[in-house]
């Protein structure tokens, strides 16, 4: 359970850092995402999911 809390904390810290350092870039990225079709956004999400699972697999048991 502590690894889950650690992972969530890491995600929140990184996302908070991005929002603090480059809020305009985040807005630009959201505008670009809004112009994409549903299937394109779904494929981006599946790609991010696959990459995340791959990275977790490569990291192995902590």
Backbone as CSV, one residue per row, in Angstrom:
resi,resn,N_x,N_y,N_z,CA_x,CA_y,CA_z,C_x,C_y,C_z
1,UNK,0.818,-1.200,0.000,0.000,0.000,0.000,0.862,1.265,0.000
2,UNK,2.000,1.187,0.683,2.856,2.376,0.742,3.441,2.704,-0.630
3,UNK,3.655,1.694,-1.481,4.140,1.970,-2.837,3.074,2.682,-3.669
4,UNK,1.819,2.348,-3.454,0.734,3.027,-4.174,0.683,4.491,-3.767
5,UNK,0.783,4.741,-2.476,0.779,6.123,-1.986,1.992,6.878,-2.525
6,UNK,3.135,6.216,-2.559,4.342,6.825,-3.120,4.155,7.159,-4.594
7,UNK,3.576,6.238,-5.346,3.352,6.462,-6.775,2.388,7.620,-7.008
8,UNK,1.299,7.660,-6.269,0.328,8.753,-6.425,0.976,10.081,-6.049
9,UNK,1.749,10.091,-4.990,2.444,11.313,-4.586,3.425,11.789,-5.643
10,UNK,4.125,10.855,-6.270,5.070,11.215,-7.332,4.344,11.805,-8.534
11,UNK,3.233,11.196,-8.924,2.451,11.725,-10.048,1.952,13.130,-9.729
12,UNK,1.415,13.328,-8.531,0.909,14.655,-8.158,2.035,15.691,-8.116
13,UNK,3.202,15.303,-7.626,4.321,16.239,-7.571,4.772,16.642,-8.972
14,UNK,4.869,15.677,-9.873,5.307,15.986,-11.237,4.272,16.832,-11.961
15,UNK,2.999,16.468,-11.833,1.962,17.264,-12.497,1.869,18.660,-11.900
16,UNK,2.024,18.772,-10.598,2.023,20.086,-9.961,3.186,20.934,-10.426
17,UNK,4.342,20.315,-10.604,5.512,21.036,-11.094,5.281,21.546,-12.510
18,UNK,4.704,20.714,-13.353,4.413,21.129,-14.729,3.447,22.310,-14.726
19,UNK,2.385,22.215,-13.937,1.407,23.306,-13.882,2.015,24.590,-13.302
20,UNK,2.932,24.447,-12.353,3.558,25.621,-11.744,4.560,26.287,-12.683
21,UNK,5.297,25.486,-13.456,6.358,26.045,-14.296,5.884,26.455,-15.685
22,UNK,4.867,25.786,-16.225,4.461,26.053,-17.602,2.941,25.975,-17.776
23,UNK,2.195,26.829,-17.096,0.733,26.743,-17.207,0.226,27.058,-18.623
24,UNK,0.894,27.951,-19.320,0.452,28.286,-20.677,0.641,27.097,-21.630
25,UNK,1.715,26.358,-21.447,1.952,25.164,-22.285,0.869,24.115,-22.046
26,UNK,0.435,23.991,-20.806,-0.634,23.036,-20.498,-1.918,23.458,-21.204
27,UNK,-2.220,24.745,-21.181,-3.407,25.243,-21.890,-3.299,24.969,-23.383
28,UNK,-2.125,25.206,-23.954,-1.920,24.932,-25.381,-2.126,23.448,-25.692
29,UNK,-1.588,22.598,-24.833,-1.739,21.151,-25.042,-3.205,20.742,-24.960
30,UNK,-3.949,21.329,-24.040,-5.375,21.004,-23.919,-6.154,21.476,-25.145
31,UNK,-5.763,22.623,-25.705,-6.419,23.083,-26.930,-6.172,22.116,-28.082
32,UNK,-4.938,21.633,-28.192,-4.602,20.673,-29.246,-5.393,19.383,-29.044
33,UNK,-5.466,18.917,-27.807,-6.235,17.701,-27.531,-7.707,17.871,-27.874
34,UNK,-8.235,19.063,-27.654,-9.648,19.312,-27.944,-9.939,19.247,-29.441
35,UNK,-8.925,19.515,-30.268,-9.145,19.467,-31.713,-9.062,18.048,-32.271
36,UNK,-8.505,17.119,-31.496,-8.373,15.747,-31.957,-9.698,15.004,-31.841
37,UNK,-9.868,14.022,-32.672,-11.060,13.199,-32.610,-11.011,12.243,-31.426
38,UNK,-12.159,11.676,-31.125,-12.270,10.757,-29.998,-11.343,9.550,-30.162
39,UNK,-11.297,8.995,-31.364,-10.444,7.827,-31.596,-8.965,8.173,-31.450
40,UNK,-8.570,9.359,-31.886,-7.173,9.765,-31.741,-6.807,9.932,-30.273
41,UNK,-7.696,10.549,-29.500,-7.440,10.700,-28.063,-7.390,9.351,-27.377
42,UNK,-8.240,8.431,-27.794,-8.242,7.089,-27.216,-6.918,6.383,-27.514
43,UNK,-6.422,6.526,-28.742,-5.152,5.890,-29.101,-3.983,6.503,-28.325
44,UNK,-4.006,7.806,-28.112,-2.972,8.456,-27.302,-3.023,7.911,-25.879
45,UNK,-4.224,7.775,-25.336,-4.379,7.225,-23.993,-3.891,5.788,-23.893
46,UNK,-4.224,4.976,-24.894,-3.765,3.584,-24.891,-2.250,3.506,-25.038
47,UNK,-1.679,4.401,-25.848,-0.223,4.441,-25.985,0.454,4.824,-24.674
48,UNK,-0.112,5.813,-23.983,0.444,6.225,-22.686,0.312,5.096,-21.665
49,UNK,-0.822,4.410,-21.687,-1.019,3.273,-20.794,0.003,2.178,-21.074
50,UNK,0.189,1.858,-22.346,1.164,0.832,-22.711,2.573,1.213,-22.307
51,UNK,2.945,2.465,-22.535,4.284,2.923,-22.153,4.463,2.849,-20.642
52,UNK,3.445,3.248,-19.904,3.521,3.177,-18.444,3.687,1.760,-17.939
53,UNK,2.913,0.827,-18.512,3.042,-0.579,-18.115,4.424,-1.109,-18.477
54,UNK,4.933,-0.743,-19.642,6.269,-1.170,-20.059,7.338,-0.654,-19.078
55,UNK,7.237,0.608,-18.700,8.205,1.165,-17.763,8.127,0.474,-16.412
56,UNK,6.908,0.182,-15.944,6.769,-0.546,-14.681,7.354,-1.938,-14.788
57,UNK,7.163,-2.581,-15.917,7.704,-3.922,-16.116,9.232,-3.883,-16.134
58,UNK,9.792,-2.879,-16.818,11.252,-2.742,-16.870,11.852,-2.434,-15.501
59,UNK,11.108,-1.678,-14.693,11.607,-1.325,-13.356,11.663,-2.560,-12.463
60,UNK,10.816,-3.522,-12.743,10.825,-4.766,-11.968,10.332,-4.541,-10.550
61,UNK,10.444,-5.564,-9.755,9.983,-5.441,-8.360,10.893,-4.487,-7.583
62,UNK,10.242,-3.585,-6.886,11.011,-2.635,-6.072,11.093,-3.208,-4.706
